[in-house]
């Protein structure tokens, strides 16, 4: 079975570049892409009834899939690269690390988002968090 590259996307220019680089790499070695958008759970959000929360999550996932993921992967598909799309809820770093492990990915690609040091100090740094949580090589695309 061909290698699998996981690509974390969030709609930013950095994630678009990561997807482009991953698609080019996958095309060269006949790998597959798993393009993942993780909708981060809001910290401190008030709990909701499970059926309401499920409905909201399902709506968010459908919206992200249609408006974010589908347009992003057109170029990869044009190259003939097999692409699978997933939109999930959770912590982005933990979710990408877990999915890469479960699916036995050979590499994870993510794009760099420019943040201030203050932002990273208070809100964390997804790249560092991902690097701590995964055993899969991570490629950071500037």
C-alpha positions as CSV (number, residue, x, y, z in Angstrom):
1,X,0.0,0.0,0.0
2,X,1.3,3.5,-0.8
3,X,2.5,5.8,1.9
4,X,0.0,8.1,3.5
5,X,0.7,11.8,4.2
6,X,-1.6,13.6,6.7
7,X,-2.0,17.3,6.0
8,X,-3.5,19.5,8.7
9,X,-5.4,22.5,7.2
10,X,-7.3,25.4,8.7
11,X,-7.8,27.6,5.7
12,X,-4.8,29.8,6.4
13,X,-2.3,30.6,3.7
14,X,0.3,28.5,5.6
15,X,-2.0,25.4,5.5
16,X,-2.6,25.9,1.8
17,X,1.2,25.9,1.2
18,X,1.5,22.8,3.3
19,X,-1.2,21.0,1.2
20,X,0.6,22.1,-2.0
21,X,4.0,20.8,-0.8
22,X,2.4,17.5,0.4
23,X,0.5,17.0,-2.9
24,X,3.7,17.6,-4.9
25,X,5.6,15.1,-2.6
26,X,2.8,12.6,-2.8
27,X,2.7,12.8,-6.6
28,X,6.4,12.1,-6.8
29,X,6.3,8.9,-4.7
30,X,2.7,7.8,-5.5
31,X,1.6,8.4,-1.9
32,X,-2.0,9.2,-0.7
33,X,-3.2,12.3,1.2
34,X,-5.4,12.5,4.2
35,X,-6.4,16.2,4.5
36,X,-7.7,17.0,7.9
37,X,-9.4,20.0,9.4
38,X,-9.7,20.0,13.1
39,X,-12.4,22.2,14.6
40,X,-10.9,23.2,18.0
41,X,-13.2,22.8,20.9
42,X,-13.8,26.1,22.6
43,X,-12.1,26.1,26.1
44,X,-14.4,27.2,28.8
45,X,-17.5,26.8,26.6
46,X,-20.7,26.1,28.5
47,X,-21.7,22.5,28.3
48,X,-24.7,21.7,26.0
49,X,-27.0,18.8,25.8
50,X,-25.4,16.0,23.8
51,X,-28.0,16.0,21.1
52,X,-27.6,19.8,20.6
53,X,-23.8,19.5,20.7
54,X,-23.9,16.7,18.2
55,X,-26.1,18.7,15.8
56,X,-23.9,21.7,16.1
57,X,-20.8,19.6,15.4
58,X,-22.4,17.9,12.5
59,X,-23.3,21.2,11.0
60,X,-19.8,22.6,11.5
61,X,-18.2,19.5,10.0
62,X,-20.5,19.7,7.0
63,X,-19.8,23.4,6.5
64,X,-16.0,23.0,6.8
65,X,-16.0,20.0,4.5
66,X,-17.9,21.8,1.8
67,X,-16.4,25.3,2.0
68,X,-12.9,24.6,3.2
69,X,-11.7,21.2,2.2
70,X,-13.2,20.5,-1.2
71,X,-11.8,23.7,-2.8
72,X,-8.4,23.2,-1.2
73,X,-7.8,19.7,-2.7
74,X,-8.6,20.4,-6.3
75,X,-4.9,20.7,-7.3
76,X,-3.9,17.5,-5.6
77,X,-6.7,15.7,-7.4
78,X,-5.6,17.3,-10.7
79,X,-2.2,15.7,-10.1
80,X,-3.8,12.3,-9.7
81,X,-3.0,12.0,-6.0
82,X,-5.6,10.0,-4.1
83,X,-7.2,12.3,-1.5
84,X,-9.3,11.6,1.6
85,X,-10.9,14.4,3.5
86,X,-11.7,14.5,7.2
87,X,-13.2,17.2,9.5
88,X,-13.0,16.4,13.2
89,X,-13.6,18.1,16.5
90,X,-10.9,18.3,19.2
91,X,-7.4,19.5,20.0
92,X,-5.7,19.9,16.7
93,X,-2.3,18.6,17.8
94,X,-3.7,15.6,19.7
95,X,-6.2,14.8,16.9
96,X,-3.6,14.9,14.1
97,X,-1.1,12.8,16.1
98,X,-3.7,10.2,17.0
99,X,-5.1,10.0,13.4
100,X,-1.6,9.7,12.0
101,X,-0.8,6.9,14.4
102,X,-4.1,5.0,13.7
103,X,-3.8,5.4,10.0
104,X,0.0,4.5,10.0
105,X,0.9,7.7,8.2
106,X,4.5,8.2,7.1
107,X,4.5,11.9,7.5
108,X,2.5,14.9,8.7
109,X,2.5,18.2,6.9
110,X,1.4,21.5,8.6
111,X,1.8,25.1,7.6
112,X,3.3,27.8,9.7
113,X,1.1,30.5,10.9
114,X,2.8,33.7,12.0
115,X,2.1,34.4,15.7
116,X,3.5,36.7,18.2
117,X,5.5,35.2,21.1
118,X,2.8,36.5,23.4
119,X,0.2,34.5,21.5
120,X,2.3,31.4,21.7
121,X,2.9,31.9,25.4
122,X,-0.8,32.2,26.3
123,X,-2.5,30.0,23.7
124,X,0.3,27.5,23.1
125,X,2.1,26.5,20.0
126,X,0.4,23.7,17.9
127,X,3.6,22.7,16.2
128,X,5.4,22.1,19.5
129,X,2.4,20.3,20.9
130,X,2.2,18.1,17.8
131,X,5.9,17.3,18.0
132,X,5.5,16.2,21.6
133,X,2.5,14.0,20.8
134,X,3.5,12.1,17.7
135,X,6.1,9.6,16.6
136,X,5.4,10.4,12.9
137,X,7.8,12.9,11.2
138,X,6.4,16.4,10.9
139,X,7.1,18.7,8.1
140,X,6.6,22.4,8.8
141,X,6.0,24.4,5.6
142,X,6.8,28.1,5.9
